[in-house]
Amino acid sequence: MTKEFVVKYGKDTYTRNALTGADLQYLGLRLMPKVLGLGSVIGCVVGNKFVQGENLYSYFQCIKDVFDAEDWKWLVDKILYDEENPLKVGERYLTSEEEVNEHFAGDFIKLYIVTLQLAYKNLGEFSMLTENLNGLARNIADYLKELMEIHLTDLEQSLTSYAINKQQKAKTTKKPSK
């Protein structure tokens, strides 16, 4: 039986088979450091936009440097669009690219968070790692696990707050129709 990972976002539950072989190695060795870096940079961008309102060009350049479009495309293709291992939403498999596109249509935040959550699940079981560690090494492993969980929660909250703020701003700037 193939190992599956389950994540919840909003009202939906997403299930995906674990990556194996070369895909898992590519994810762990090449992309996960970039994914973690990208999430941190985006968190700074969103946080600073609300707090300081400064010019964000340097942050966007950093995002471009940390995680290029080809890496992101590979990750989304493997996690969401893989026809051999389709994504399951609730009890229904999304068996075609059209179904996946329809499900995520107009909601990049959902696409981003679900992809990252499923990618993080493929990092493995932290409990097995920490059982075999003690002292400083265990503290570091526990800290990294907590950091990843906080990162996902903060990122989701930041992006959701940004979307809500943008909607509220759009409502207040609309002129009433006569």
N, C-alpha and C positions, 0 to 999 in steps of 0.2 A: 504494500500500500504506500502510495506517495504521501509525503508529509505536506500538510496544508497549513497556511497561515491565515488568520482571520483578523480583520480590523474593522472598527466601526467608525463611521463618519456621518454625522447628522442622523437621519432615520434609517440609513442603509448599512448593511453588513456586507463586507467584501471578503471573499475567500479566494486564495490563489495558491497553486502548487508552489513548493519551494524550488528555487533555482538549483541546478546541479552542474557539475563538471566545469567546463570552461566559462560558462556564464557566471557561475558563482565566484570563480576566481577573479574574473574581470571586475565584477561588482566590488568584491572585497579589496582587491589590490589597487585598482585604478580609480573607481568611481566613489567609493564611500568616503575617502578623505575629502574629495571635492564636494560631495553632497553635504557633509557636515560643515565644511567651510562656507558653502553657498547659503545654507540655512542661517548660519550666524550672521553673514553679511546682510541678508534680507531682513533679519530681525533688527539689525542696526539701522537699516534704511527706513523701515517703517517707524521704528521708535523715534529716530531723529526727525523725521518729517513732521510728526505730531508735536514733538517737544521744541525743536529749534527752527523748523521751517527753512533750513539752509539749502544751498545749492547741492543737489544730490548727484551731480555728474561723477564725482570721484567714487561714490559707492557703486554706481551702475558700471563704471569701468572695472571696478574690483569684481563685481558679479561676472562680468564677461570674461575676466582673466581666470577666475576660480573654476567656472563651470561653463564650458562652451556648448553651443547648440547641438553638436553631434553627440556629446556625452548624454545630454538630457534626452535627446531623441532615442538613443539606444536604450536608456533606462525605461522610458515610457513604453517603447515597443516591447521590451521584454516583460514588463510588469503588467501592462494593460492590454496590449494588442497581440500577444502571442497566440496564434491559432491552435498550436499543438497543446497548449495549457491555457484554456480560456479563463477569463476572470468571471467569478460567480458573484452576483449581486442578489442577496437574499437567497432564494431557492432557484434562481434562473441564471443560466450561463449566458454570457454575452459572446456568441459564437462567431460574430463577424465584426469587422472594423466599423461598419455602419451602426451596429447596435451599441458599441462602445462610444462612438462619436455622439450618438443620440443621447446616451445616458449622461455624458459629461458636458453636453452642449451648453455653452455660455457660462460655464463655471470653472474657470482655471484654478481657483483656490481649491475646489474639491479634487480636481485632477492632480494637482500638486501634492496635497496632503495625503491622499490615498496612495499615490505612487511612493512617496517617501516612507510612509508607515509600513507598507509592504516590503520596501527595500530594507528598512531597518530590521524587520523581522528575520530577514535572511542573514543577518550577522551572526545569529546563533544564540545559544542558551547561556546567558551570563551566570545562572546559578551553578552550572557545571564548572565553569571557570573559577568562580569564587570559592567553591567547595575545596578546590585543590590549592588554594592560595592562603597565605596567612601574613600577618603583619602589614608592612607598608604596601606590598603588592596587592593584598586583598583590599586595602583602603583605596588604592588607585582604581582597581576594577569596579568597586562599588560606586566610586565617584563618577567614573565614566558612564556607568549604567544610568545613574541618577541624572547626569548631565544630558544624556540623550533623551530621556523621558521628559525632562524639563524643556529641552529644546523643542521637541514636537508640540508640547502643550503651548508654550509661549508663541511659537510660530503660528499655530492655528489661531490662537487668540488675537495675535497682531494682525494677521491677514483678515480675519473676520471683523475686527474693529475698524480696519482701514476701509473695508467694503461698506460697513454701516455708516461710517463718517462720510464717505463719498456719496451715498444715497441721501443722507440728511442734508448735505451741502447742496446737492442737486435740487432737492425739494424747496430749500429756502431761497435759492437763486432764481427759480422759475417765477415769471410774472403771472399774476392771475389773469385768466382770459375774460374778455368782456362779453 
